[in-house]
Amino acid sequence: MRHSKTIAPAGNDGPLLSVLSMSVFFVGASEFMLTAMLNPLSGAFGASSAQVAWLISSYALAYAIAAPVFGHLSDRIDRRRLLLFALLLSAADGLGIAFAPTFEIAVALRIFGGLASAIIVPNAFALVAESVPRERHASAMGAVMLGMTAGIAAGPALAGLLTQWIGWRAPFVLTSAGCLAACIAGAIAIPGRRAPASPGPMRAMQWLRRPLIVRPLLAKGLWNGTGVAAFLLSGEVLRMRYQLDVAHVGLSVAAFGIGLAAGNLCAGTLRRLGSGEERALVITTALLIASVAAFYLLPLPLPGALVCLAAWGAALGAGAPLSTAVLANRSERDKGAVLAAAETLNNVSILSFVPLASPLLAAGSGQLAAGVFLTGLGVGAALTVHDALRAD
């Protein structure tokens, strides 16, 4: 028996997309803002830098482990209520960390923040797939993903300024208030639907046996996760190659963020030009490989490296919503579980490729580090091409 759901008419989904974009903005901001706050947090809790890093690691680990569990759950209960609950949990988490009496309690609360984010992100995109007409999935998901891009870009800057002007608690209070505001707005703007009938245990994981889903899922995990992993080490390449200081490295990698936002906005246009998401993904993965290879392997002047970073960001910015649209369209009742599995695979790729490439780069073997990244990207691109051919 098929479940019923509310479908928003075309052109009437602006409030929904705005709320979902706002929700993932605070996920991105809360995840990345700690990069600018490690020293103040170390002083506030009387902990070492290595200990304070657990505030980042505990969040990421909880996110990666919990995403498939909550994704599966969201396909069996009311997705809207689960998302609103996660926003409330995230709001309580931010406020709790701001006034945590000990470092250990702050780490425990950060785990709850990771759990909340593991609910918010896949459910936001599943709601887009369920509420927006099929032909607008790529552009709508790009619009929502732009919110996360903005959060990732603005989070550290806002956190640094607020910490300097007011104190280290201010960024946590701000994200808490933002999540609460998103919850209130979501209660108004997100359409309700009846919860689907819960399938039996054998039916629940049947999507794992479908190559139509597993193929693009693995492809995205490889090219997206590897692309992000390569970016995480790009600042070190800029520092060593062009003798830049920390401030100039930060300004230089902003080119990636600009490209990422442009890619988010162009996803729908690229889908139309490519006659579908699958073909458009072939274009984006080719651009991704070319830009990463050029950045790591060619003796470019600094402006050329910045162009590569911008193209790199644009490829990931467009490819992420395109691939999310493909997965959401093919997964039917299992949207939450499949999209959550995609989040976990992205993190697994990042956690795998960064430790492999980082020692090579530190030893001066930039070409070998590039080989590590290009291997992951190449396998992901091959799966993407194969999927596009099968889709035709």
PLY file of the C-alpha trace (Angstrom):
ply
format ascii 1.0
element vertex 392
property float x
property float y
property float z
element edge 391
property int vertex1
property int vertex2
end_header
0.00 0.00 0.00
1.47 3.34 -1.04
1.56 6.11 1.52
0.07 9.48 0.93
2.07 12.66 1.02
1.55 16.34 0.49
2.98 17.69 -2.76
3.56 21.40 -2.99
2.40 22.98 -6.21
5.06 24.23 -8.57
6.11 27.75 -7.69
4.67 27.47 -4.14
7.68 25.91 -2.45
9.64 29.07 -1.65
8.81 29.05 2.10
9.66 25.34 2.38
13.01 25.72 0.63
13.83 28.80 2.73
13.19 26.93 5.98
15.19 23.88 4.89
18.03 26.09 3.68
17.99 27.88 7.03
18.06 24.54 8.87
21.11 23.18 7.05
22.80 26.59 7.32
23.01 26.15 11.08
24.21 22.56 10.64
27.09 23.79 8.48
27.83 26.72 10.76
27.82 24.68 13.98
30.02 21.97 12.44
32.74 24.29 11.10
32.68 27.24 13.52
34.89 25.46 16.04
37.87 25.79 13.68
38.07 29.46 14.74
37.43 28.80 18.45
39.84 26.05 19.54
42.15 28.33 21.50
39.37 30.21 23.40
37.65 26.90 24.18
40.92 25.46 25.43
41.25 28.36 27.87
37.58 28.26 28.90
37.58 24.56 29.80
41.21 24.30 30.92
41.88 21.62 28.31
44.73 21.06 25.89
44.39 21.65 22.14
44.33 17.89 21.56
41.51 17.49 24.06
39.49 20.37 22.61
39.71 18.71 19.19
37.36 16.07 20.61
34.58 18.64 20.33
35.02 18.31 16.56
35.73 14.57 16.41
32.85 13.55 18.67
30.40 15.54 16.55
31.67 14.08 13.25
31.79 10.51 14.56
28.26 10.69 15.98
27.03 12.15 12.68
28.63 9.41 10.57
27.42 6.52 12.74
23.92 7.80 13.42
22.97 9.01 9.92
21.95 5.59 8.51
19.98 4.73 11.66
17.98 7.94 11.71
17.64 7.91 7.93
15.98 4.50 8.12
13.78 5.70 10.98
12.68 8.81 9.10
11.23 6.66 6.30
8.96 4.91 8.81
7.61 7.84 10.86
6.51 11.41 10.21
9.56 13.05 8.64
8.34 16.56 9.46
8.02 15.88 13.18
11.42 14.19 13.28
13.07 17.19 11.61
11.40 19.65 13.99
12.48 17.52 16.95
16.09 17.50 15.65
16.07 21.29 15.35
14.90 21.56 18.95
17.61 19.10 20.01
20.22 21.14 18.16
18.99 24.33 19.83
19.18 22.71 23.27
22.64 21.33 22.44
24.06 24.75 21.53
22.69 26.35 24.66
23.90 23.45 26.79
27.47 23.68 25.48
27.50 27.44 26.10
26.88 26.85 29.79
28.45 23.39 30.25
30.18 23.23 33.65
32.91 20.80 32.52
34.71 19.83 29.32
33.43 16.25 29.52
29.82 17.44 29.57
30.52 19.70 26.59
31.88 16.72 24.61
28.81 14.65 25.53
26.53 17.47 24.40
28.48 17.79 21.16
27.61 14.15 20.45
23.93 15.10 20.69
24.63 17.88 18.20
26.02 15.30 15.78
22.93 13.14 16.25
20.67 16.12 15.51
22.59 16.97 12.35
22.38 13.33 11.23
18.59 13.78 11.27
18.39 17.27 9.78
20.50 16.96 6.61
19.13 13.79 4.94
15.57 14.63 5.99
15.82 18.13 4.54
16.67 16.73 1.11
14.12 13.92 1.42
11.45 16.56 2.10
12.54 18.42 -1.04
12.14 15.23 -3.07
8.69 14.63 -1.62
7.39 18.18 -1.87
8.85 19.64 -5.09
7.93 18.54 -8.64
10.42 16.03 -10.10
11.71 18.30 -12.84
12.77 20.88 -10.23
14.58 18.55 -7.84
18.12 19.50 -8.87
17.55 23.26 -8.68
15.58 23.00 -5.41
18.23 20.82 -3.77
20.90 23.22 -5.00
19.03 26.08 -3.35
18.84 24.19 -0.04
22.46 23.08 -0.32
23.43 26.73 -0.78
22.30 27.24 2.81
24.81 24.65 4.03
27.51 26.18 1.84
26.81 29.58 3.40
26.94 28.06 6.88
30.27 26.36 6.20
31.72 29.59 4.80
30.25 32.00 7.33
30.40 29.84 10.46
34.10 30.25 11.28
34.07 33.98 10.44
31.00 34.67 12.60
32.36 32.54 15.41
35.69 34.36 15.37
34.10 37.81 15.41
31.53 36.98 18.09
34.16 35.31 20.27
36.38 38.37 20.02
33.59 40.90 20.59
31.41 39.12 23.16
32.95 35.83 24.27
33.18 32.16 23.31
29.60 31.42 24.41
28.09 33.84 21.87
28.44 31.60 18.75
26.75 28.69 20.53
23.91 30.92 21.71
23.50 32.26 18.17
23.27 28.81 16.58
20.86 27.74 19.33
18.59 30.71 18.62
18.84 30.06 14.88
17.81 26.42 15.21
14.89 27.43 17.42
13.79 30.00 14.83
14.10 27.38 12.06
11.97 24.98 14.12
9.21 27.57 14.55
9.31 28.52 10.87
9.37 24.85 9.89
6.27 24.10 11.91
4.50 26.62 9.67
6.13 26.06 6.28
6.85 22.32 6.08
3.86 20.40 4.68
2.51 17.58 6.79
2.03 14.05 5.58
0.83 10.76 6.92
3.56 8.42 8.12
4.11 5.49 5.74
3.25 1.99 6.72
6.24 0.34 8.37
7.64 -2.48 6.22
8.90 -5.76 7.56
12.59 -6.21 8.37
13.31 -7.92 5.04
11.70 -5.11 3.06
13.44 -2.41 5.05
16.93 -3.00 3.57
15.99 -4.19 0.11
17.40 -1.04 -1.46
20.88 -2.42 -0.71
20.23 -5.11 -3.34
19.38 -2.61 -6.07
22.31 -1.64 -8.32
20.22 1.31 -9.50
20.69 2.81 -6.03
23.98 1.31 -4.85
25.89 2.33 -8.00
25.30 6.12 -7.74
25.55 5.88 -3.95
29.08 4.46 -4.12
29.98 6.85 -6.95
28.96 9.90 -4.93
30.72 8.65 -1.81
33.96 8.33 -3.77
34.07 11.48 -5.89
32.42 13.78 -3.34
34.31 12.48 -0.31
37.63 12.39 -2.16
37.04 15.88 -3.57
36.46 17.26 -0.07
39.47 15.34 1.30
41.69 16.84 -1.40
40.40 20.31 -0.53
41.18 19.85 3.16
44.88 19.57 2.21
44.83 22.27 -0.46
45.76 25.00 2.05
48.98 23.17 2.88
49.79 22.97 -0.84
49.26 26.72 -1.18
51.44 27.42 1.86
54.35 25.27 0.68
54.20 26.18 -3.01
53.65 29.94 -2.77
55.08 30.65 0.74
51.78 32.13 1.94
51.05 32.93 5.58
47.94 31.71 7.38
45.86 34.79 6.57
46.64 34.63 2.85
45.96 30.90 2.74
42.54 31.57 4.25
41.80 34.24 1.68
43.02 32.02 -1.16
40.86 29.02 -0.32
37.83 31.34 -0.34
37.92 30.80 -4.12
36.71 27.27 -3.45
33.74 28.55 -1.44
32.80 31.00 -4.18
32.86 28.18 -6.72
30.86 25.95 -4.39
28.07 28.51 -4.10
28.04 29.09 -7.86
27.76 25.36 -8.44
24.81 25.09 -6.03
22.98 27.79 -7.97
23.77 26.30 -11.40
22.71 22.71 -10.66
19.25 23.08 -12.22
20.63 24.78 -15.33
23.26 22.09 -15.75
20.59 19.40 -15.48
18.66 21.01 -18.32
21.75 21.45 -20.49
22.83 17.87 -19.86
19.34 16.45 -20.48
19.13 14.89 -17.04
21.04 14.56 -13.78
23.03 11.48 -14.86
24.63 13.15 -17.88
25.19 16.38 -15.97
27.06 14.38 -13.32
29.45 13.08 -15.97
30.30 16.71 -16.78
30.80 17.70 -13.14
33.01 14.69 -12.30
35.16 15.39 -15.36
35.57 19.01 -14.25
36.37 17.84 -10.73
39.14 15.47 -11.87
40.61 18.06 -14.24
40.71 20.82 -11.62
42.17 18.61 -8.85
44.80 17.18 -11.22
45.80 20.63 -12.47
46.00 22.07 -8.94
48.20 19.28 -7.57
50.31 18.37 -10.61
50.89 21.52 -12.70
53.37 24.31 -11.80
50.70 26.99 -11.92
51.06 30.61 -10.79
48.89 31.55 -7.84
46.03 32.98 -9.99
45.92 29.70 -11.91
45.71 27.73 -8.66
42.82 29.93 -7.51
40.98 29.28 -10.79
41.43 25.54 -10.19
40.03 25.89 -6.67
37.00 27.80 -7.97
36.34 25.19 -10.70
36.82 22.44 -8.11
34.26 24.03 -5.81
31.82 24.57 -8.70
32.06 20.88 -9.67
31.30 19.74 -6.11
28.66 22.44 -5.64
26.72 21.32 -8.71
27.45 17.60 -8.40
26.15 17.25 -4.82
22.53 18.36 -5.49
22.47 16.54 -8.84
23.51 13.24 -7.26
21.17 13.81 -4.31
18.30 14.26 -6.77
19.24 10.99 -8.51
19.34 9.05 -5.23
16.11 10.57 -3.92
14.26 9.83 -7.16
15.36 6.19 -7.30
14.97 5.30 -3.63
11.16 5.76 -3.41
10.12 4.92 0.17
13.71 4.67 1.39
14.76 8.27 0.70
15.86 9.00 4.25
17.91 5.82 4.59
19.61 6.20 1.20
20.43 9.90 1.60
21.76 9.26 5.10
23.93 6.42 3.78
25.33 8.89 1.24
26.33 11.22 4.09
28.10 8.38 5.88
29.97 7.26 2.76
31.17 10.83 2.18
32.63 10.90 5.68
34.19 7.45 5.28
35.97 8.61 2.11
37.24 11.74 3.85
38.46 9.76 6.85
40.19 7.28 4.49
41.88 9.53 1.95
43.14 12.33 4.21
45.32 9.99 6.36
46.65 8.32 3.20
47.60 11.53 1.38
48.63 13.76 4.29
51.95 11.97 5.11
52.88 11.93 1.43
52.28 15.65 1.13
54.23 16.36 4.33
57.15 14.36 2.92
57.18 16.49 -0.21
55.60 13.83 -2.44
52.81 15.98 -3.82
52.50 13.86 -6.96
51.97 10.70 -4.93
49.36 12.50 -2.81
47.65 13.58 -6.02
47.72 9.97 -7.18
45.84 8.92 -4.06
43.13 11.49 -4.67
42.89 10.87 -8.41
42.48 7.14 -7.80
39.40 7.75 -5.65
38.05 10.34 -8.06
38.70 8.09 -11.05
36.81 5.14 -9.59
33.92 7.43 -8.62
33.87 8.95 -12.11
33.93 5.52 -13.76
30.91 4.46 -11.71
29.19 7.74 -12.64
29.76 7.16 -16.37
28.60 3.56 -16.07
25.45 4.71 -14.27
24.75 7.33 -16.93
25.06 4.70 -19.68
22.75 2.32 -17.85
20.25 5.11 -17.24
20.09 5.82 -20.99
0 1
1 2
2 3
3 4
4 5
5 6
6 7
7 8
8 9
9 10
10 11
11 12
12 13
13 14
14 15
15 16
16 17
17 18
18 19
19 20
20 21
21 22
22 23
23 24
24 25
25 26
26 27
27 28
28 29
29 30
30 31
31 32
32 33
33 34
34 35
35 36
36 37
37 38
38 39
39 40
40 41
41 42
42 43
43 44
44 45
45 46
46 47
47 48
48 49
49 50
50 51
51 52
52 53
53 54
54 55
55 56
56 57
57 58
58 59
59 60
60 61
61 62
62 63
63 64
64 65
65 66
66 67
67 68
68 69
69 70
70 71
71 72
72 73
73 74
74 75
75 76
76 77
77 78
78 79
79 80
80 81
81 82
82 83
83 84
84 85
85 86
86 87
87 88
88 89
89 90
90 91
91 92
92 93
93 94
94 95
95 96
96 97
97 98
98 99
99 100
100 101
101 102
102 103
103 104
104 105
105 106
106 107
107 108
108 109
109 110
110 111
111 112
112 113
113 114
114 115
115 116
116 117
117 118
118 119
119 120
120 121
121 122
122 123
123 124
124 125
125 126
126 127
127 128
128 129
129 130
130 131
131 132
132 133
133 134
134 135
135 136
136 137
137 138
138 139
139 140
140 141
141 142
142 143
143 144
144 145
145 146
146 147
147 148
148 149
149 150
150 151
151 152
152 153
153 154
154 155
155 156
156 157
157 158
158 159
159 160
160 161
161 162
162 163
163 164
164 165
165 166
166 167
167 168
168 169
169 170
170 171
171 172
172 173
173 174
174 175
175 176
176 177
177 178
178 179
179 180
180 181
181 182
182 183
183 184
184 185
185 186
186 187
187 188
188 189
189 190
190 191
191 192
192 193
193 194
194 195
195 196
196 197
197 198
198 199
199 200
200 201
201 202
202 203
203 204
204 205
205 206
206 207
207 208
208 209
209 210
210 211
211 212
212 213
213 214
214 215
215 216
216 217
217 218
218 219
219 220
220 221
221 222
222 223
223 224
224 225
225 226
226 227
227 228
228 229
229 230
230 231
231 232
232 233
233 234
234 235
235 236
236 237
237 238
238 239
239 240
240 241
241 242
242 243
243 244
244 245
245 246
246 247
247 248
248 249
249 250
250 251
251 252
252 253
253 254
254 255
255 256
256 257
257 258
258 259
259 260
260 261
261 262
262 263
263 264
264 265
265 266
266 267
267 268
268 269
269 270
270 271
271 272
272 273
273 274
274 275
275 276
276 277
277 278
278 279
279 280
280 281
281 282
282 283
283 284
284 285
285 286
286 287
287 288
288 289
289 290
290 291
291 292
292 293
293 294
294 295
295 296
296 297
297 298
298 299
299 300
300 301
301 302
302 303
303 304
304 305
305 306
306 307
307 308
308 309
309 310
310 311
311 312
312 313
313 314
314 315
315 316
316 317
317 318
318 319
319 320
320 321
321 322
322 323
323 324
324 325
325 326
326 327
327 328
328 329
329 330
330 331
331 332
332 333
333 334
334 335
335 336
336 337
337 338
338 339
339 340
340 341
341 342
342 343
343 344
344 345
345 346
346 347
347 348
348 349
349 350
350 351
351 352
352 353
353 354
354 355
355 356
356 357
357 358
358 359
359 360
360 361
361 362
362 363
363 364
364 365
365 366
366 367
367 368
368 369
369 370
370 371
371 372
372 373
373 374
374 375
375 376
376 377
377 378
378 379
379 380
380 381
381 382
382 383
383 384
384 385
385 386
386 387
387 388
388 389
389 390
390 391
